[in-house]
Amino acid sequence: MHFEEKTISKEVLYEGKIIDVEKHLVTLPNDQTAYREIVKHNGAVAVCAMTPENKVILVKQFRKPLEHTLIEIPAGKLEIGENREAAAKRELEEETGYRTKNLTHIGDVYGAPGFSNELISIYFTNQLEKGHIQLDEDEFVETLYYTLSDVQQAVSSRKIKDAKTLIALQYVLSVYNHSNEKG
């Protein structure tokens, strides 16, 4: 079956600093038409960083759309034309005060493909050096350090609800639990 939806027309409803919102009239695979509301986003990056003491660096911050705080890996939006790996290194230092020269690409994910094109690239590093926290003027975070046991507990108790963070923490748990089984 052919699943593609062809855009007949589109209307820009909103152009913002972080997102644009469009309304598309589309032709469906059954030749009917429907409207799709689409959030356009330049993309984002996220870094799961582990200290030499094997503690995962997380940030706690208020998320207005949810009206409560979330515990997440450091992350941020991609500037137009910015290289994803460079952006990940920038976000790591801005939010945590740690720098890295080496990142492992865990993967790319779409957080909400039903209405948004935002692609998030997730990285891991355990090679850190101290830098300087440089939060954006409208950004307020608390830095947290979780042991692998804390990570396991937070994941299994569903304390972590952010998708990119769950993916990154599952990666860390699988790599470090697997390496501990060998050692």
Stockholm file with secondary structure:
# STOCKHOLM 1.0

chainA/1-183         MHFEEKTISKEVLYEGKIIDVEKHLVTLPNDQTAYREIVKHNGAVAVCAMTPENKVILVKQFRKPLEHTLIEIPAGKLEIGENREAAAKRELEEETGYRTKNLTHIGDVYGAPGFSNELISIYFTNQLEKGHIQLDEDEFVETLYYTLSDVQQAVSSRKIKDAKTLIALQYVLSVYNHSNEKG
#=GR chainA/1-183 SS CCCCCEEEEEEEEEECSSEEEEEEEEECTTSCEEEEEEEEECCEEEEEEECTTSCEEEEEEEETTTTEEEEECSEEECCTTCCHHHHHHHHHHHHHSEECSCCEEEEEEESCTTTBCCEEEEEEECCCEECCCCCCTTCCCEEEEECHHHHHHHHHTTCCCCHHHHHHHHHHHHHHHHHHHHC
#=GC SS_cons         CCCCCEEEEEEEEEECSSEEEEEEEEECTTSCEEEEEEEEECCEEEEEEECTTSCEEEEEEEETTTTEEEEECSEEECCTTCCHHHHHHHHHHHHHSEECSCCEEEEEEESCTTTBCCEEEEEEECCCEECCCCCCTTCCCEEEEECHHHHHHHHHTTCCCCHHHHHHHHHHHHHHHHHHHHC
//
